[in-house]
Amino acid sequence: MQRETHWPAIFAATFCGVAAAMNIGKLPIALPQLRAEFGLSLAAAGWLASMFNTMAFTSGVFVGIINGRLGAGRFCAVGLSLLIVGIALGMLGTGASMLLVSRVIEGAGFLAVGVSAPALASAASSPRDRRMALSVWSTYMPLGIGSITLFAPFVLSAHGWRGLWALSLLMVVAAALAVHANRRHYAHAPHGGGWRLRGIGEVLRRPVPWLLAFAFSCYTVPFFAIIVWLPTFLTEQRGLSLTATAILTAVVILANMLGNILGGVLVQRHYRLGTLLIVFNIVMLACSLGIFTDLLPDLARYLLCIALTLLGGVIPACILSSSSILAKGPEQVGTLQGLYVQGSNLGQFFGPPIVASLVSAAGHWNAALPFIVAATLVGMGIGALLNRATGNWEVAPAD
């Protein structure tokens, strides 16, 4: 008998990702305060943003394997615990070094949640709803980053950046309670046991998951170039208030969530993934050309930022939901998600510092454009390779 989808449990698992992603979003909006308190240069601030992704871009696949060993439920608890420790350490920090260490610990917790929570969401869904459930999961990044960005001005003005860290801590605790309350609906999630090296090797030997992970890396370059540096640009180059900056930035980020939902709809209608990568990388390229030049007025450039994150949001939804097709068993979902998270964080780790270095060296934001154009062109190329390599697997019925 086919089990029914339990959406509250899927939303609880997604809430874990949202709470974890808040720890990405809290930094860009707090950077002006952090730079002032610790005397950070623009390039140093870029590395502070990237330290969160250290574990994820170096060991995502390995962490996905550990998830299969320990079980998704237990590993999600480990990730939430690491987030709590890292956030608390950052709140107590009195220097940039301790803040850097705390960001690495937070990043490890984010990675553990990133590979385990989608397995919980998948376990709470019926086979016919699994792609949509994983598409709902894919909204965790913009929802987490956007929501904390929106509330940041009120918290920062009243309690400073440490108050923002405290807010993220409360959200992680709430997410842990939500998952615990829905634990019986995750009964079909992998519970750990043997390493299942044969199944893991089967995933890693196939070229398609690696292409998708690299496509995720390319997507994150323009996306994070916008969301990490937009607050700094608006405050330092345009002189906007913190509240106005936060609202404008949050709108840009939350628009990405609508793109994730659109991606879920397109996946449910069985559009070819390679074609979607080509089309929406073209869209991001066109938007980037308008954003990172001075030919358009600020309002038009801002609207293009919204268009880039909204329409570009189709890409992560398609990539993350592909594990419902590529995984031949529940234990392979964590490995695939770990690989995708590693690809995503590769772009997140190198993207912001490279953009900051290019801008600092040239003295203007237009200098970031060649790097962003290159990333979108590579993304299009990967889409073309996928169409040649996979045939019609994208349109096969869900298992």
C-alpha positions in Angstrom: 0.0 0.0 0.0 1.4 3.4 -1.0 2.0 5.7 2.0 0.6 9.2 2.1 2.6 12.4 2.1 2.8 14.1 5.5 3.4 17.7 4.6 3.9 19.0 8.2 6.8 16.7 8.5 8.2 17.9 5.2 7.8 21.5 6.4 9.5 20.6 9.7 12.5 19.1 7.8 12.6 22.2 5.6 12.5 24.4 8.7 15.8 22.8 9.7 17.3 24.0 6.5 15.8 27.4 6.9 17.2 27.8 10.4 20.6 26.6 9.2 20.6 29.0 6.2 19.8 31.9 8.5 23.4 31.6 9.6 24.5 32.4 6.0 22.1 35.3 5.7 23.0 36.9 9.1 26.6 37.8 8.0 26.1 40.0 4.9 23.7 42.3 6.6 25.9 42.5 9.8 29.1 43.0 7.8 29.2 46.8 8.2 29.1 46.4 12.0 31.6 43.6 12.0 34.0 45.5 9.8 33.7 48.5 12.0 34.2 46.5 15.2 37.1 44.3 14.0 38.7 46.5 11.4 38.1 44.1 8.5 39.0 45.0 4.9 36.6 44.2 2.1 38.7 41.1 1.1 38.9 39.9 4.7 35.1 40.3 5.0 34.8 38.1 1.9 36.8 35.3 3.5 34.8 35.6 6.7 31.7 35.0 4.5 33.4 32.1 2.9 34.6 30.3 6.0 31.1 29.1 6.7 31.5 26.9 3.5 34.9 25.4 4.3 33.6 22.0 5.4 30.9 21.8 2.8 33.1 22.4 -0.3 35.8 20.1 0.9 33.9 17.2 2.3 30.2 17.2 1.2 30.3 13.8 -0.3 32.1 12.3 2.7 29.5 13.8 5.0 26.8 12.4 2.8 28.3 9.0 3.3 28.4 9.5 7.1 24.8 10.4 7.0 24.1 7.0 5.5 26.1 5.4 8.2 24.5 7.2 11.2 21.0 7.6 9.8 19.3 10.8 8.7 17.5 11.5 11.9 20.6 11.2 14.1 22.8 13.1 11.7 20.3 15.9 11.5 20.5 16.1 15.3 24.3 16.3 15.1 24.1 19.1 12.6 21.6 21.1 14.7 23.9 20.6 17.8 26.9 21.8 15.9 25.0 24.9 14.8 24.1 25.7 18.4 27.7 25.3 19.5 29.0 27.4 16.6 26.5 30.2 17.1 27.1 30.4 20.9 30.9 30.5 20.3 30.5 33.4 17.9 28.3 35.3 20.3 31.0 35.0 23.0 33.8 36.0 20.6 35.8 39.1 21.2 38.0 39.0 18.1 37.9 38.1 14.4 39.8 34.8 14.9 37.2 33.3 17.2 34.4 34.5 14.9 36.2 32.7 12.0 36.4 29.5 14.1 32.7 29.8 15.0 31.8 30.2 11.3 33.6 26.9 10.5 31.7 25.1 13.2 28.4 26.6 12.0 29.3 25.6 8.5 29.8 22.0 9.6 26.4 22.0 11.2 24.8 23.5 8.1 26.4 20.7 6.0 25.1 18.0 8.3 21.6 19.4 8.1 21.9 20.0 4.4 22.5 16.3 3.6 20.2 14.8 6.3 17.1 16.9 6.3 16.2 16.3 2.6 16.3 12.6 3.4 13.8 13.2 6.1 11.6 15.2 3.7 11.8 12.4 1.2 10.9 9.8 3.8 7.7 11.8 4.8 6.5 11.9 1.1 4.8 9.4 -1.1 6.7 8.4 -4.3 4.4 10.5 -6.5 5.0 13.6 -4.3 8.8 13.1 -3.7 10.0 15.5 -6.4 7.7 18.2 -5.2 8.8 17.5 -1.6 12.4 18.0 -2.5 11.5 21.1 -4.4 9.9 22.5 -1.3 13.1 21.6 0.5 15.0 23.6 -2.0 13.4 26.8 -0.7 15.3 26.6 2.5 18.2 28.7 1.3 16.3 31.8 0.2 13.7 31.5 2.9 16.4 31.3 5.6 18.6 34.0 4.2 15.8 36.3 3.3 13.9 36.1 6.5 16.8 36.9 8.8 17.8 39.7 6.4 14.4 41.2 6.7 14.4 41.2 10.5 18.1 42.2 10.8 17.7 46.0 11.0 15.4 45.8 14.0 17.6 43.4 15.8 20.9 45.1 14.9 19.7 48.5 16.0 18.5 47.2 19.3 21.0 44.5 20.2 23.8 44.7 17.7 25.2 41.8 15.7 25.2 39.5 18.7 21.5 39.9 19.0 21.2 38.6 15.4 23.3 35.6 16.4 20.9 35.0 19.3 17.9 35.1 16.9 19.5 32.5 14.7 20.2 30.3 17.8 16.5 30.4 18.8 15.5 29.4 15.3 17.8 26.4 15.4 16.4 25.2 18.7 12.8 25.7 17.4 13.7 23.6 14.3 15.0 20.8 16.5 11.8 20.7 18.4 9.7 20.7 15.2 11.6 17.7 13.8 11.4 15.9 17.1 7.6 16.4 17.1 7.3 14.8 13.7 9.8 12.0 14.2 7.3 9.2 13.6 6.8 10.4 10.1 10.4 9.9 9.2 10.3 6.1 9.8 11.2 5.4 6.2 14.4 7.5 6.3 17.7 5.6 6.3 18.5 4.6 9.8 22.2 3.8 9.3 24.0 0.6 9.6 26.6 -0.7 7.1 28.5 1.7 4.9 26.9 0.3 1.7 30.1 1.1 -0.2 28.7 -0.6 -3.3 25.7 1.7 -3.5 27.9 4.8 -2.7 30.4 3.8 -5.4 27.6 3.4 -7.9 26.5 7.0 -7.3 30.0 8.5 -7.5 31.0 6.5 -10.6 28.2 8.1 -12.6 29.1 11.4 -14.4 25.6 13.0 -14.2 25.7 13.7 -10.4 29.1 15.3 -10.8 27.9 17.5 -13.6 24.9 18.5 -11.6 27.1 19.4 -8.6 29.4 21.5 -10.8 26.3 23.2 -12.3 25.3 24.1 -8.8 28.7 25.7 -8.3 28.2 27.8 -11.3 24.7 28.9 -10.2 26.0 30.1 -6.8 28.5 32.5 -8.3 26.0 35.1 -9.6 23.5 34.3 -6.9 25.9 34.9 -4.0 27.6 37.8 -5.8 24.3 39.5 -5.5 23.1 38.6 -2.0 26.5 38.8 -0.2 27.6 42.2 -1.6 24.3 43.9 -2.3 24.0 45.2 1.3 27.5 46.5 1.2 26.9 48.2 -2.1 23.7 49.8 -1.0 25.1 51.2 2.2 28.6 52.2 1.1 28.0 53.2 -2.5 24.4 54.5 -2.4 24.3 55.6 1.3 21.0 53.9 2.1 19.9 53.2 5.7 20.3 49.8 7.2 16.5 49.3 7.2 16.1 50.2 3.6 19.1 48.1 2.6 17.7 45.1 4.5 14.3 45.4 3.0 15.6 45.7 -0.6 18.0 42.8 -0.1 15.4 40.6 1.5 13.0 41.1 -1.5 15.8 40.0 -3.8 16.5 36.9 -1.8 12.9 35.9 -1.1 12.2 36.1 -4.9 14.5 33.2 -5.2 12.0 31.1 -3.2 9.4 31.7 -5.9 11.9 30.4 -8.5 12.4 27.3 -6.4 8.7 26.7 -6.4 8.6 27.3 -10.2 11.4 24.8 -10.6 9.3 22.2 -8.7 6.4 22.7 -11.0 8.6 22.3 -14.1 10.1 19.2 -12.6 6.7 17.7 -11.9 5.8 18.4 -15.6 9.0 16.5 -16.6 10.8 19.2 -18.5 14.4 18.1 -19.4 16.9 19.2 -16.8 19.6 20.0 -19.2 17.3 22.3 -21.2 16.3 24.0 -18.0 19.9 24.6 -17.0 20.6 26.2 -20.5 17.6 28.4 -20.4 17.9 29.8 -16.9 21.7 30.3 -17.1 21.0 32.4 -20.2 18.5 34.4 -18.1 21.1 34.9 -15.3 23.7 35.9 -17.9 21.3 38.6 -19.4 20.4 39.9 -15.9 24.1 40.1 -14.9 25.0 42.1 -18.0 22.5 44.7 -16.9 23.4 44.6 -13.2 27.1 44.9 -13.4 27.3 47.8 -15.9 26.5 51.5 -15.5 24.3 51.7 -18.6 21.0 51.3 -16.7 19.5 53.4 -13.9 19.6 52.0 -10.3 15.9 51.0 -10.4 16.4 48.9 -13.5 19.5 47.3 -12.1 17.6 46.4 -8.9 14.7 44.9 -10.8 17.2 42.8 -12.7 18.6 41.6 -9.3 15.1 40.4 -8.5 14.7 38.7 -11.9 18.1 37.0 -11.6 17.3 35.4 -8.2 13.7 34.6 -9.0 14.3 32.9 -12.4 17.6 31.6 -11.4 15.9 29.8 -8.5 14.6 27.2 -10.9 18.1 25.7 -11.1 18.7 24.6 -7.5 15.1 23.1 -7.3 15.8 21.0 -10.4 19.2 19.8 -9.2 18.1 18.9 -5.7 15.0 17.2 -6.8 17.0 15.1 -9.3 18.0 12.7 -6.4 14.5 11.3 -6.5 15.3 10.0 -10.0 19.0 9.2 -9.6 18.9 7.5 -6.2 18.3 3.8 -6.5 17.7 3.5 -2.8 17.1 5.7 0.3 20.8 5.4 1.3 21.9 7.0 -1.9 19.8 10.2 -1.3 22.3 11.4 1.3 25.3 10.8 -0.9 23.7 12.7 -3.8 22.6 15.6 -1.6 26.1 15.7 0.0 27.6 15.9 -3.5 25.2 18.7 -4.5 25.9 20.6 -1.3 29.6 20.3 -1.9 29.2 21.7 -5.4 27.0 24.5 -4.2 29.5 25.5 -1.5 32.4 25.3 -3.8 30.9 28.3 -5.6 29.9 30.0 -2.3 33.5 29.5 -0.9 35.4 31.0 -3.8 32.8 33.3 -5.3 32.5 36.1 -2.7 36.3 36.6 -2.1 37.0 36.5 -5.9 34.3 39.1 -6.5 35.6 41.2 -3.6 39.2 41.0 -4.9 38.2 42.0 -8.4 36.1 44.9 -7.2 38.9 46.1 -4.8 41.6 45.9 -7.4 39.6 47.7 -10.1 37.8 50.1 -7.7 34.4 49.5 -9.2 31.7 46.8 -9.1 31.7 46.2 -12.9 35.0 44.3 -12.5 33.0 41.3 -11.2 31.2 40.8 -14.5 33.7 38.7 -16.4 33.8 36.1 -13.6 30.0 35.9 -13.4 29.7 35.6 -17.2 32.2 32.8 -17.2 30.2 30.9 -14.5 26.9 31.2 -16.5 28.5 30.1 -19.7 29.9 27.0 -18.0 26.5 26.3 -16.6 25.0 26.4 -20.1 27.7 24.0 -21.3 26.9 21.6 -18.5 23.2 21.7 -19.6 24.2 20.8 -23.1 26.3 17.9 -21.9 23.4 16.6 -19.7 21.1 16.7 -22.7 23.6 14.6 -24.7 24.5 12.2 -21.9 21.1 11.5 -20.3 18.6 11.1 -23.1 15.1 11.3 -21.7 15.8 10.3 -18.1 14.5 13.6 -16.9 11.0 12.8 -18.2 10.8 9.3 -16.7 8.0 8.8 -14.2 9.0 9.1 -10.6 9.6 5.8 -8.8 
